[in-house]
Amino acid sequence: MDTRNRTEVTEFVLLGLSSWPEVQPVIFGIVLAMYLVAVMGNMLLVIVAHSDPKLQTPMYFLLSQLSFIDIFLTTITVPQMLVHTLSVHRTISYNCCIIQLFFFMAVGSMEGHLLAAMAYDRYIAICDPLRYFTIVTHRLCLRITLTSWVVVSLNSLLYSVLVTRLTFCGNQVTHFFCDITPLLQLSCTRPVVNEMLIFTEGVAVVVSPFFFILSSYARIGVAVARMHSVAALRKALSTCSSHILVVLLLYGSVIRMYLRPSSSYDLDQDRQVAIFYTVVTPMLNPLIYSLRNQEVKGALRRLLRKYYVSTCLGWIQTCQ
């Protein structure tokens, strides 16, 4: 990019999903509907996991943390995008942009770490079931969660600090939120250090959970194959299928977005892919876990029955 055009940027203009005014109301309606479903679905899972005594296990603790992360992830970006969709002014201050970048990278990375912890939980449950409750404890899950938060926060802080050291030759961000890729594209010079970090330290923090998940399921597959039992295979599939589907949805879009050379960046396509893992995936996660999990469906029925009974009793007392 021509260094003669460099300016001191105090705010960024977020171009959103589309520059066509006639489609903005359609985008607003679709994204708002998906956002509400994502927030309400994940919030319901959090309530069920913490209120139902039968779900007070490490696996559902991790699932509730994943739902919390999904709420946080979609709320970081979507409300602002909805406001900008129907607004002429689509600016965000420089400081708010860096803060948004920090939280988005930290929360997005945290989702992968939680999925890795859930894969380990499934591995112990299938391959070493007799020692499951002595190995996978609430204390271990809490320790994994806190350690992961520290790691992803430090990683996100590093990226955010490096972005603040860039000199920008423009302030129009081809995206609907402040993400690392479009910000690097605005740099007056090629950000070699940032790109090296993405493919080294970034891979270690973001992609290493994916390899851990693959390793866990490879071991599960070997263990199930040795059993020579159709019933064991069905149990393993019913136990792991929801988790595998969520992993594929998340990492399919993440690898497509970030782990490729900068020369192949297509910001118009990237912002369309981004809507998938910021809205669609958080919306689908609670549906996947509730529809394919008998324990969650049973807990939902008990919660709704309890709410219905308490509501009816309240009406009866009011009428009296």
Phi, psi and chi 1 to 4 in degrees:
 res  aa     phi    psi   chi1   chi2   chi3   chi4
   1 MET       -  145.4 -168.3  174.7  -68.7      -
   2 ASP   -67.8  119.8 -169.1   -7.9      -      -
   3 THR   -70.7  -13.2   57.5      -      -      -
   4 ARG   -69.4  -19.0  -67.4  173.7  -61.6  178.4
   5 ASN   -93.7    7.0  -66.1  -31.4      -      -
   6 ARG   -68.2  139.5   67.4  175.3   59.1 -176.5
   7 THR  -138.9  162.4   57.0      -      -      -
   8 GLU   -83.0  112.0 -177.1  178.6   -8.3      -
   9 VAL   -86.7  126.1  173.7      -      -      -
  10 THR  -109.8  -16.0   58.0      -      -      -
  11 GLU  -154.1  159.5   63.9 -179.7   16.2      -
  12 PHE  -116.8  150.8  -67.9   99.2      -      -
  13 VAL  -105.8  117.0  178.4      -      -      -
  14 LEU   -89.6  116.7  -60.3  174.0      -      -
  15 LEU   -77.0  -13.5  -61.3 -177.6      -      -
  16 GLY    79.8 -167.7      -      -      -      -
  17 LEU   -76.2  -31.6  -82.5  176.5      -      -
  18 SER  -149.7  149.3  174.3      -      -      -
  19 SER   -97.2    1.7   57.8      -      -      -
  20 TRP   -87.4  115.7  -64.3  -10.0      -      -
  21 PRO   -60.8  -32.9  -21.0   32.6      -      -
  22 GLU   -69.2  -20.6   58.1  -88.9   16.6      -
  23 VAL   -97.2   -5.2  -58.1      -      -      -
  24 GLN   -60.7  -44.8  -59.3  -56.3  -37.2      -
  25 PRO   -61.7  -35.8  -23.3   34.4      -      -
  26 VAL   -66.2  -45.7  177.8      -      -      -
  27 ILE   -60.1  -44.2  -67.7  175.1      -      -
  28 PHE   -58.6  -47.3  178.9   87.4      -      -
  29 GLY   -65.2  -43.4      -      -      -      -
  30 ILE   -66.9  -47.8  -66.0  173.9      -      -
  31 VAL   -67.2  -39.3  174.7      -      -      -
  32 LEU   -61.6  -43.7  175.9   61.2      -      -
  33 ALA   -61.8  -45.9      -      -      -      -
  34 MET   -64.8  -38.3  -69.0 -167.8  -63.2      -
  35 TYR   -63.4  -44.8  173.7   68.7      -      -
  36 LEU   -64.4  -40.9  -67.3  176.1      -      -
  37 VAL   -63.8  -41.7  171.8      -      -      -
  38 ALA   -63.6  -46.8      -      -      -      -
  39 VAL   -66.9  -47.9  171.3      -      -      -
  40 MET   -67.5  -40.0  -69.7 -172.8  -66.5      -
  41 GLY   -64.1  -46.0      -      -      -      -
  42 ASN   -70.6  -35.5  -77.4  -71.2      -      -
  43 MET   -64.5  -38.7 -169.3  175.4  -63.6      -
  44 LEU   -64.2  -40.1 -174.0   59.9      -      -
  45 LEU   -63.8  -40.8  -94.4 -176.5      -      -
  46 VAL   -61.8  -45.2  171.4      -      -      -
  47 ILE   -63.4  -44.3  -66.2  172.0      -      -
  48 VAL   -63.7  -44.9  167.9      -      -      -
  49 ALA   -64.2  -31.5      -      -      -      -
  50 HIS   -93.3  -17.5  -74.2  -80.5      -      -
  51 SER  -102.2  -26.8   62.3      -      -      -
  52 ASP   -86.6  122.8 -164.5  -72.6      -      -
  53 PRO   -61.0  -30.1  -21.6   33.0      -      -
  54 LYS   -73.3  -12.5  -65.4 -174.7  178.0 -179.4
  55 LEU  -106.9   16.6  -60.4 -173.8      -      -
  56 GLN   -84.7   62.7  -58.9  -59.1  -51.6      -
  57 THR  -126.4  161.9   63.1      -      -      -
  58 PRO   -56.8  -38.6  -27.5   35.3      -      -
  59 MET   -60.5  -43.9  176.1   61.6 -175.1      -
  60 TYR   -79.9  -21.3  -69.4  104.2      -      -
  61 PHE   -63.8  -46.0  167.8   78.2      -      -
  62 LEU   -64.9  -38.4  -65.5  173.3      -      -
  63 LEU   -64.1  -40.0  179.1   57.7      -      -
  64 SER   -66.2  -36.1   67.7      -      -      -
  65 GLN   -66.0  -38.5  -66.4  -60.1  -55.8      -
  66 LEU   -63.0  -41.5 -178.9   64.9      -      -
  67 SER   -64.7  -39.6  -65.9      -      -      -
  68 PHE   -61.8  -42.5  169.6   74.8      -      -
  69 ILE   -62.3  -41.5  -71.0  -63.0      -      -
  70 ASP   -63.1  -40.0  -78.5  -24.5      -      -
  71 ILE   -62.1  -46.5  -64.9  172.1      -      -
  72 PHE   -63.6  -45.0 -161.7    1.7      -      -
  73 LEU   -60.9  -47.4  179.3   65.0      -      -
  74 THR   -74.4  -27.5 -167.3      -      -      -
  75 THR   -76.0  -25.5  -57.3      -      -      -
  76 ILE   -62.0  -34.6  -68.9  171.1      -      -
  77 THR  -114.2  -39.7   58.5      -      -      -
  78 VAL   -70.2  -47.5  174.2      -      -      -
  79 PRO   -56.2  -41.9  -27.4   36.7      -      -
  80 GLN   -63.1  -41.0  173.4 -168.8  -99.7      -
  81 MET   -63.9  -38.9 -172.7 -160.2   76.8      -
  82 LEU   -64.4  -40.2  -68.1  173.1      -      -
  83 VAL   -64.6  -44.6  171.9      -      -      -
  84 HIS   -67.8  -28.2  -74.7  178.0      -      -
  85 THR   -61.8  -36.8  -60.8      -      -      -
  86 LEU  -105.6   17.1  -60.2 -179.2      -      -
  87 SER  -120.0  148.9  174.4      -      -      -
  88 VAL   -76.6  -36.9  177.6      -      -      -
  89 HIS   -92.6  117.5  -56.5  -73.6      -      -
  90 ARG  -119.3   43.1  -58.6 -178.8  179.1 -177.0
  91 THR   -95.5  155.3   59.4      -      -      -
  92 ILE  -139.8  135.4 -179.2  173.1      -      -
  93 SER   -65.3  157.6   68.6      -      -      -
  94 TYR   -57.6  -47.6  179.6   88.6      -      -
  95 ASN   -64.8  -42.2  -68.7  -26.6      -      -
  96 CYS   -64.9  -33.8  -71.1      -      -      -
  97 CYS   -64.4  -44.5 -177.7      -      -      -
  98 ILE   -65.9  -38.8  -61.0  -58.7      -      -
  99 ILE   -65.1  -43.0  -68.3  171.8      -      -
 100 GLN   -62.0  -42.3 -174.4 -177.2   53.5      -
 101 LEU   -59.1  -44.4  173.3   66.8      -      -
 102 PHE   -60.0  -51.5  169.0   79.7      -      -
 103 PHE   -67.8  -37.7  -79.5  109.8      -      -
 104 PHE   -64.2  -44.9  174.8   76.6      -      -
 105 MET   -67.3  -39.6  -65.0 -168.5   66.3      -
 106 ALA   -66.3  -48.8      -      -      -      -
 107 VAL   -68.9  -41.2  174.5      -      -      -
 108 GLY   -61.8  -40.9      -      -      -      -
 109 SER   -68.5  -34.1  -59.2      -      -      -
 110 MET   -63.5  -32.5 -174.3   61.7 -171.4      -
 111 GLU   -60.9  -41.7 -174.0  160.3    7.1      -
 112 GLY   -64.1  -38.6      -      -      -      -
 113 HIS   -66.6  -38.1  -74.7 -107.5      -      -
 114 LEU   -67.0  -39.3  -78.6  174.4      -      -
 115 LEU   -64.0  -34.3  -69.7  173.9      -      -
 116 ALA   -67.2  -40.9      -      -      -      -
 117 ALA   -64.0  -37.8      -      -      -      -
 118 MET   -68.7  -33.8  -66.3  170.1   71.5      -
 119 ALA   -65.8  -39.8      -      -      -      -
 120 TYR   -63.8  -40.9  176.8   72.7      -      -
 121 ASP   -58.6  -45.3  173.8  -88.1      -      -
 122 ARG   -66.3  -36.9  -64.5  -60.6   84.1 -162.8
 123 TYR   -62.2  -46.6  164.9   71.1      -      -
 124 ILE   -67.1  -40.1  -61.4  -61.8      -      -
 125 ALA   -62.5  -34.2      -      -      -      -
 126 ILE   -92.9  -41.3  -66.2  173.3      -      -
 127 CYS   -90.7  -22.4  -60.5      -      -      -
 128 ASP  -142.7   59.8 -162.1   -0.9      -      -
 129 PRO   -64.9  -29.6   23.8  -33.3      -      -
 130 LEU   -68.4  -27.5  -64.1  179.6      -      -
 131 ARG  -105.9   13.4  -63.7 -160.3  -58.1  154.4
 132 TYR   -57.9  -49.6  173.5   79.9      -      -
 133 PHE   -74.8  -13.6  -70.6  104.6      -      -
 134 THR   -91.8  -23.5   58.8      -      -      -
 135 ILE   -91.7  -54.0  -63.3  175.7      -      -
 136 VAL   -93.0   98.3 -175.9      -      -      -
 137 THR  -113.8  166.0   61.5      -      -      -
 138 HIS   -61.6  -35.7  -76.0  -77.2      -      -
 139 ARG   -64.5  -41.8 -176.4  176.5 -178.6 -179.7
 140 LEU   -63.9  -44.3  174.6   64.6      -      -
 141 CYS   -63.3  -40.4  -66.8      -      -      -
 142 LEU   -65.3  -39.7 -176.2   59.8      -      -
 143 ARG   -65.6  -42.4 -172.5  179.2  -59.2  171.8
 144 ILE   -62.5  -42.6  -69.5  173.8      -      -
 145 THR   -63.9  -46.9  -58.0      -      -      -
 146 LEU   -65.9  -41.6  -66.8  176.9      -      -
 147 THR   -63.4  -40.8  -57.2      -      -      -
 148 SER   -63.8  -39.6  -62.5      -      -      -
 149 TRP   -61.6  -40.4  -90.0  118.9      -      -
 150 VAL   -63.8  -45.7  172.0      -      -      -
 151 VAL   -63.5  -50.1  171.2      -      -      -
 152 VAL   -69.4  -30.7  -60.5      -      -      -
 153 SER   -68.6  -42.8  -63.0      -      -      -
 154 LEU   -65.0  -40.7  -68.3  175.6      -      -
 155 ASN   -62.5  -45.3  173.6   68.0      -      -
 156 SER   -66.6  -37.2 -177.5      -      -      -
 157 LEU   -63.2  -40.5  179.5   62.3      -      -
 158 LEU   -60.0  -48.2  173.9   61.7      -      -
 159 TYR   -63.2  -41.9  -82.9   94.3      -      -
 160 SER   -64.4  -41.3  -58.7      -      -      -
 161 VAL   -64.6  -41.4  169.6      -      -      -
 162 LEU   -65.0  -35.6  -72.3  175.2      -      -
 163 VAL   -65.0  -36.9  168.5      -      -      -
 164 THR   -66.7  -18.4   61.9      -      -      -
 165 ARG   -88.8   -3.2  -60.7  176.4   65.5   86.9
 166 LEU   -80.1  153.2  -64.5  175.9      -      -
 167 THR  -106.7  126.3  -58.1      -      -      -
 168 PHE  -101.3  140.9  -62.7  101.8      -      -
 169 CYS  -106.8   41.5  -71.5      -      -      -
 170 GLY   157.4  167.9      -      -      -      -
 171 ASN  -132.7   11.2   69.2  -22.4      -      -
 172 GLN   -93.2  110.5  -68.8 -166.9  -15.5      -
 173 VAL   -94.3  119.4 -178.9      -      -      -
 174 THR   -80.2   69.6  -48.9      -      -      -
 175 HIS  -167.6  173.5 -142.6  -50.6      -      -
 176 PHE  -104.9    3.2   58.3   90.0      -      -
 177 PHE  -155.8  172.1   67.3   95.4      -      -
 178 CYS   -83.1  100.6  -69.9      -      -      -
 179 ASP  -111.8  161.6 -161.7    3.9      -      -
 180 ILE   -65.8  -40.8 -174.8   69.7      -      -
 181 THR   -64.1  -53.7  -58.3      -      -      -
 182 PRO   -64.4  -29.7   20.7  -31.7      -      -
 183 LEU   -69.3  -39.1  -69.8  176.4      -      -
 184 LEU   -64.5  -34.3  -67.5 -178.6      -      -
 185 GLN   -66.4  -22.3  -70.6  -69.0   88.9      -
 186 LEU   -85.8   -6.8  -72.2  177.3      -      -
 187 SER   -66.0  140.5  176.1      -      -      -
 188 CYS   -67.9  -30.6  -65.1      -      -      -
 189 THR  -122.9  161.3   57.7      -      -      -
 190 ARG   -66.2  120.7 -176.2  175.6  179.7 -178.5
 191 PRO   -78.4   76.9   27.8  -31.3      -      -
 192 VAL   -61.5  -42.9  178.2      -      -      -
 193 VAL   -61.9  -44.1  175.3      -      -      -
 194 ASN   -63.2  -41.9  -59.6   64.5      -      -
 195 GLU   -66.6  -38.3  -69.0 -179.9   -2.5      -
 196 MET   -63.4  -39.3  -72.0  178.4   59.9      -
 197 LEU   -66.3  -38.1  -81.4  172.5      -      -
 198 ILE   -59.7  -39.7  -70.8  175.8      -      -
 199 PHE   -92.7    0.4  -73.0   99.4      -      -
 200 THR  -120.1  -81.8   54.8      -      -      -
 201 GLU   -64.3  -36.6 -171.2  -93.6   -8.1      -
 202 GLY   -63.6  -41.7      -      -      -      -
 203 VAL   -62.9  -41.1  169.5      -      -      -
 204 ALA   -62.1  -41.7      -      -      -      -
 205 VAL   -82.0  -40.7  173.3      -      -      -
 206 VAL   -89.4  -42.3  177.1      -      -      -
 207 VAL   -93.6  -23.8 -177.5      -      -      -
 208 SER   -57.5  -37.9   56.7      -      -      -
 209 PRO   -59.5  -33.8  -25.2   34.8      -      -
 210 PHE   -64.7  -43.2 -179.7   60.5      -      -
 211 PHE   -66.8  -34.8  -70.5  123.2      -      -
 212 PHE   -64.2  -40.7 -179.2   84.7      -      -
 213 ILE   -63.1  -44.9  -66.5  168.7      -      -
 214 LEU   -60.2  -42.6  -67.8  179.5      -      -
 215 SER   -63.5  -41.9  174.1      -      -      -
 216 SER   -62.5  -44.2  -61.7      -      -      -
 217 TYR   -74.9  -25.9  -80.8  110.8      -      -
 218 ALA   -65.8  -42.0      -      -      -      -
 219 ARG   -67.4  -38.5  -65.5 -174.7  178.4 -175.1
 220 ILE   -61.7  -43.1  -69.7  173.6      -      -
 221 GLY   -61.7  -41.9      -      -      -      -
 222 VAL   -64.7  -42.7  171.1      -      -      -
 223 ALA   -64.4  -41.3      -      -      -      -
 224 VAL   -68.8  -37.8  172.4      -      -      -
 225 ALA   -63.5  -34.0      -      -      -      -
 226 ARG   -71.5  -22.9  -71.4  176.3  178.4  173.3
 227 MET   -73.3  -25.3  -65.0  177.7 -174.1      -
 228 HIS    51.8   43.5  -58.7  -70.2      -      -
 229 SER  -130.9  126.2  171.0      -      -      -
 230 VAL   -67.4  -36.2  176.2      -      -      -
 231 ALA   -65.1  -39.9      -      -      -      -
 232 ALA   -66.2  -38.2      -      -      -      -
 233 LEU   -64.1  -44.7  177.8   59.8      -      -
 234 ARG   -62.8  -40.5  -71.6  177.6  178.4  172.9
 235 LYS   -64.2  -42.5 -178.1  179.7  179.6 -179.4
 236 ALA   -63.8  -41.2      -      -      -      -
 237 LEU   -66.6  -42.3  -71.9  174.5      -      -
 238 SER   -67.0  -30.7   64.1      -      -      -
 239 THR   -76.4  -36.7  -56.9      -      -      -
 240 CYS  -107.1  -14.4  -56.5      -      -      -
 241 SER   -61.2  -43.0   57.0      -      -      -
 242 SER   -62.3  -44.6  -61.6      -      -      -
 243 HIS   -63.7  -43.0 -176.1 -102.2      -      -
 244 ILE   -61.7  -41.9  -67.2  173.6      -      -
 245 LEU   -63.2  -41.7 -175.7   55.2      -      -
 246 VAL   -65.1  -41.0  171.4      -      -      -
 247 VAL   -60.7  -44.8  169.5      -      -      -
 248 LEU   -64.0  -40.7  -67.5  176.0      -      -
 249 LEU   -63.0  -43.5  -72.7  173.0      -      -
 250 LEU   -70.7  -56.0  173.3   66.2      -      -
 251 TYR   -75.5  -23.0  -81.9   99.8      -      -
 252 GLY   -60.9  -44.1      -      -      -      -
 253 SER   -77.0  -36.0   54.7      -      -      -
 254 VAL   -64.9  -46.2  167.6      -      -      -
 255 ILE   -63.8  -39.9  -66.8  173.1      -      -
 256 ARG   -62.6  -34.7  163.4   65.4  178.9   80.9
 257 MET   -82.2  -45.9  -81.8  -71.9  -63.4      -
 258 TYR  -112.6  -32.8  -59.1  106.4      -      -
 259 LEU   -94.8   65.7  -59.9  179.9      -      -
 260 ARG  -153.5  159.5   67.2 -171.8 -162.3  -83.2
 261 PRO   -60.6  149.8  -20.8   30.9      -      -
 262 SER   -64.1  -24.9   58.5      -      -      -
 263 SER   -66.5  -19.8   58.0      -      -      -
 264 SER   -99.8    8.6   64.0      -      -      -
 265 TYR   -65.8  134.9  -72.8  158.3      -      -
 266 ASP  -130.4   96.7 -173.9  -22.5      -      -
 267 LEU   -64.5  -30.6  -63.4 -178.9      -      -
 268 ASP   -64.7  -42.5  -72.5  -32.3      -      -
 269 GLN   -73.9  -35.1  -68.7 -176.3    6.9      -
 270 ASP   -62.6  -39.3  -73.4   -7.4      -      -
 271 ARG   -71.7  -24.5   54.9 -178.2  171.1  175.6
 272 GLN   -74.7  -37.5  -64.2  170.0   10.8      -
 273 VAL   -67.6  -36.4  175.2      -      -      -
 274 ALA   -61.6  -35.2      -      -      -      -
 275 ILE   -63.9  -23.2 -159.9   70.2      -      -
 276 PHE   -69.6  -48.4 -173.5   81.9      -      -
 277 TYR   -89.9   -7.8   64.4   80.7      -      -
 278 THR   -95.5  -21.8   55.8      -      -      -
 279 VAL  -127.3  -51.4 -176.1      -      -      -
 280 VAL   -66.3  -49.5  177.1      -      -      -
 281 THR   -61.9  -48.3  -59.8      -      -      -
 282 PRO   -58.7  -29.5  -26.1   36.1      -      -
 283 MET   -73.7  -37.2  177.6 -172.1   69.3      -
 284 LEU   -78.9  -29.9  -68.0  178.1      -      -
 285 ASN   -54.7  -51.8  -75.2   -5.9      -      -
 286 PRO   -64.7  -33.1   20.9  -32.0      -      -
 287 LEU   -65.9  -41.8  -63.9  176.0      -      -
 288 ILE   -63.5  -46.7  -68.5  170.2      -      -
 289 TYR   -72.7  -31.9  -80.4  109.1      -      -
 290 SER   -80.7  -36.6   60.8      -      -      -
 291 LEU   -76.2  -27.7  -67.7  176.3      -      -
 292 ARG  -106.7   10.7  -60.4 -175.8   62.5   86.6
 293 ASN  -128.3  112.8 -169.5  -53.6      -      -
 294 GLN   -65.8  -35.3  -64.1  -61.4  -34.1      -
 295 GLU   -67.0  -40.4  -67.8  179.7  -28.6      -
 296 VAL   -67.0  -42.2  172.6      -      -      -
 297 LYS   -63.2  -39.5  -73.0 -166.7  -72.0 -173.3
 298 GLY   -64.7  -41.1      -      -      -      -
 299 ALA   -65.5  -38.5      -      -      -      -
 300 LEU   -63.4  -41.9  -76.8  171.4      -      -
 301 ARG   -63.6  -41.9  -75.8 -166.3  -66.9  -92.5
 302 ARG   -65.5  -39.0  -71.1 -169.7  -67.7  -87.6
 303 LEU   -66.0  -44.2  179.3   65.1      -      -
 304 LEU   -66.4  -38.2  -66.7  174.5      -      -
 305 ARG   -64.3  -42.0 -168.4 -178.6  -57.9  118.5
 306 LYS   -64.4  -41.8 -178.6  179.1  178.6 -179.5
 307 TYR   -65.6  -40.8  174.2   77.9      -      -
 308 TYR   -63.9  -44.7  176.8   74.8      -      -
 309 VAL   -64.0  -44.8  170.8      -      -      -
 310 SER   -65.1  -36.4   61.9      -      -      -
 311 THR   -66.0  -43.9  -57.1      -      -      -
 312 CYS   -63.0  -42.8  -69.4      -      -      -
 313 LEU   -62.4  -37.1  -69.4  176.0      -      -
 314 GLY   -64.8  -40.6      -      -      -      -
 315 TRP   -65.1  -40.4  -74.0  -15.2      -      -
 316 ILE   -62.9  -43.4  -66.8  172.9      -      -
 317 GLN   -66.2  -35.9  -69.2  176.9   -4.2      -
 318 THR   -66.3  -40.8  -57.5      -      -      -
 319 CYS   -67.6  -31.1  -66.3      -      -      -
 320 GLN   -73.1      -  -69.4  176.9  -10.8      -
